[in-house]
Amino acid sequence: MDFSKYQTLVAALKPGGKLNWEPNNTADRVVLFTERIETLQFLREHLQNDLRLKNSQSQCSTARIKTISIFRKRWRNLAPSLLPSAC
């Protein structure tokens, strides 16, 4: 498995990276959109670790992921383009 895109994202988010993101500044936020719940869960777990973020700095709750996942399964055939993202 190639993680080069993930490594590029981490490098851009780290201090001094291309995005110049300040995780301790609550007004400075990064929003990531993913197509799959599994990708979102991977990013949440690994970005917290790799960027040394506190739990409060990652705002997508497990309960929210589960609720949206159930919703997506039930309504997938009705309007796939209108399905919500995981967070």
Backbone as numpy.savetxt, mean C-alpha at the origin, in Angstrom:
# Nx Ny Nz CAx CAy CAz Cx Cy Cz
11.67 -14.75 -8.58 10.82 -13.57 -8.58 11.72 -12.32 -8.58
11.35 -11.35 -9.39 12.14 -10.12 -9.52 11.51 -9.01 -8.66
12.27 -8.49 -7.75 11.78 -7.44 -6.86 12.38 -6.08 -7.21
12.82 -5.89 -8.44 13.48 -4.64 -8.81 12.55 -3.44 -8.71
11.26 -3.62 -9.04 10.31 -2.50 -8.91 10.13 -2.12 -7.44
10.04 -3.14 -6.59 9.90 -2.88 -5.16 11.15 -2.17 -4.63
12.31 -2.63 -5.03 13.56 -2.01 -4.58 13.67 -0.55 -5.06
13.18 -0.28 -6.26 13.16 1.09 -6.78 12.22 1.96 -5.95
11.07 1.41 -5.58 10.11 2.14 -4.73 10.73 2.46 -3.38
11.35 1.49 -2.75 11.98 1.69 -1.44 13.07 2.76 -1.54
13.88 2.70 -2.57 14.95 3.69 -2.74 14.37 5.09 -2.91
13.24 5.21 -3.62 12.61 6.52 -3.82 12.00 7.06 -2.54
11.55 6.17 -1.65 10.91 6.59 -0.41 11.88 6.86 0.74
13.05 6.26 0.68 14.02 6.44 1.77 14.49 7.89 1.84
14.95 8.32 3.01 15.49 9.69 3.13 16.56 9.94 2.07
16.43 11.06 1.40 17.35 11.39 0.33 16.96 10.78 -1.01
15.84 10.05 -1.03 15.36 9.42 -2.26 14.70 10.43 -3.18
14.34 9.98 -4.35 13.76 10.85 -5.37 12.47 11.55 -4.92
11.68 10.91 -4.08 10.41 11.50 -3.66 10.56 12.49 -2.51
11.72 12.46 -1.87 11.98 13.39 -0.76 10.86 13.31 0.29
10.40 12.10 0.55 9.30 11.87 1.49 9.79 11.96 2.92
9.00 12.61 3.77 9.31 12.73 5.19 8.24 11.99 6.00
8.48 10.73 6.36 7.44 9.93 7.02 7.00 10.47 8.38
7.83 11.25 9.03 7.44 11.80 10.34 6.62 13.08 10.21
6.50 13.61 9.01 5.68 14.79 8.75 4.29 14.30 8.35
3.30 14.49 9.21 1.95 13.96 8.94 1.29 14.59 7.73
1.76 15.73 7.28 1.21 16.36 6.09 1.82 15.79 4.80
2.88 15.06 4.93 3.58 14.48 3.78 3.19 13.01 3.68
2.36 12.69 2.70 1.83 11.32 2.59 2.16 10.71 1.24
2.21 9.40 1.24 2.39 8.63 0.02 1.19 7.70 -0.09
0.55 7.69 -1.24 -0.60 6.82 -1.48 -0.22 5.86 -2.60
-0.34 4.58 -2.32 -0.03 3.55 -3.31 -1.32 2.82 -3.67
-1.55 2.65 -4.95 -2.71 1.91 -5.43 -2.23 0.57 -5.97
-2.94 -0.48 -5.60 -2.60 -1.80 -6.11 -3.86 -2.45 -6.65
-3.67 -3.37 -7.55 -4.82 -4.08 -8.12 -5.22 -5.27 -7.25
-4.25 -5.87 -6.61 -4.52 -7.09 -5.85 -4.31 -6.86 -4.35
-5.16 -7.48 -3.56 -5.08 -7.39 -2.10 -3.74 -7.97 -1.62
-3.29 -9.05 -2.25 -2.04 -9.69 -1.85 -0.86 -8.73 -2.01
-0.89 -7.94 -3.09 0.16 -6.96 -3.31 0.13 -5.90 -2.22
-1.05 -5.45 -1.87 -1.20 -4.45 -0.81 -0.65 -4.98 0.51
-0.99 -6.21 0.83 -0.50 -6.80 2.08 1.02 -6.95 2.06
1.58 -7.36 0.92 3.03 -7.46 0.79 3.68 -6.10 1.02
3.16 -5.07 0.35 3.73 -3.72 0.48 3.63 -3.22 1.92
2.49 -3.42 2.53 2.32 -2.95 3.91 3.35 -3.59 4.83
3.48 -4.89 4.75 4.41 -5.61 5.62 5.86 -5.23 5.34
6.24 -5.25 4.09 7.65 -5.04 3.75 8.07 -3.58 3.81
7.19 -2.67 3.43 7.56 -1.25 3.53 7.72 -0.82 4.98
6.84 -1.33 5.85 6.98 -1.02 7.27 8.35 -1.45 7.77
8.74 -2.63 7.39 10.03 -3.17 7.80 11.20 -2.41 7.17
11.18 -2.30 5.86 12.31 -1.73 5.12 12.49 -0.23 5.35
11.38 0.46 5.64 11.47 1.90 5.89 11.40 2.24 7.38
11.33 1.19 8.20 11.25 1.35 9.67 10.11 2.27 10.08
8.92 1.97 9.55 7.74 2.76 9.86 7.04 2.18 11.08
6.39 3.05 11.83 5.56 2.62 12.95 4.24 2.14 12.40
3.53 1.31 13.15 2.22 0.82 12.70 1.27 1.97 12.37
1.33 3.04 13.12 0.43 4.17 12.90 0.72 4.88 11.59
1.89 4.66 11.01 2.24 5.30 9.75 1.76 4.49 8.55
1.20 3.34 8.79 0.62 2.51 7.74 -0.85 2.36 8.07
-1.70 3.09 7.38 -3.08 3.25 7.84 -4.09 2.26 7.27
-3.66 1.30 6.52 -4.60 0.34 5.95 -4.76 -0.82 6.92
-5.92 -0.93 7.53 -6.12 -1.97 8.53 -6.47 -3.30 7.90
-6.16 -4.34 8.61 -6.48 -5.69 8.16 -7.98 -5.86 8.01
-8.75 -5.29 8.93 -10.21 -5.37 8.84 -10.73 -4.71 7.58
-10.16 -3.57 7.23 -10.59 -2.86 6.02 -10.27 -3.69 4.78
-9.09 -4.29 4.75 -8.70 -5.14 3.62 -9.69 -6.30 3.48
-10.04 -6.94 4.59 -10.95 -8.07 4.55 -12.33 -7.66 4.07
-12.85 -6.55 4.56 -14.17 -6.06 4.16 -14.22 -5.76 2.67
-13.21 -5.08 2.17 -13.19 -4.72 0.75 -13.01 -5.97 -0.11
-12.22 -6.91 0.37 -12.03 -8.16 -0.37 -13.36 -8.90 -0.52
-14.15 -8.97 0.54 -15.46 -9.63 0.49 -16.38 -8.88 -0.48
-16.39 -7.57 -0.40 -17.21 -6.75 -1.28 -16.84 -6.99 -2.74
-15.55 -7.00 -3.02 -15.07 -7.19 -4.40 -15.51 -8.55 -4.95
-15.46 -9.58 -4.13 -15.86 -10.92 -4.58 -17.35 -10.96 -4.91
-18.16 -10.30 -4.09 -19.62 -10.33 -4.30 -20.06 -9.51 -5.51
-19.39 -8.40 -5.77 -19.85 -7.47 -6.79 -18.97 -7.43 -8.03
-18.04 -8.33 -8.15 -17.08 -8.37 -9.26 -17.75 -8.35 -10.63
-18.82 -9.10 -10.81 -19.45 -9.22 -12.12 -20.37 -8.05 -12.47
-20.79 -7.28 -11.49 -21.71 -6.18 -11.76 -21.04 -4.96 -12.38
-19.99 -4.52 -11.78 -19.32 -3.29 -12.27 -17.86 -3.33 -11.88
-17.05 -4.14 -12.57 -15.65 -4.28 -12.17 -14.86 -2.98 -12.14
-15.21 -2.04 -12.98 -14.45 -0.78 -13.01 -14.78 0.11 -11.82
-15.85 -0.18 -11.10 -16.24 0.65 -9.96 -15.84 0.06 -8.62
-15.15 -1.06 -8.63 -14.77 -1.69 -7.36 -13.76 -0.82 -6.62
-13.88 -0.75 -5.30 -12.97 0.09 -4.51 -11.59 -0.53 -4.40
-10.63 0.33 -4.15 -9.29 -0.17 -3.86 -9.28 -0.68 -2.44
-8.18 -1.28 -2.03 -8.13 -1.90 -0.71 -8.05 -0.90 0.43
-7.65 0.28 0.21 -7.58 1.28 1.28 -7.95 2.64 0.76
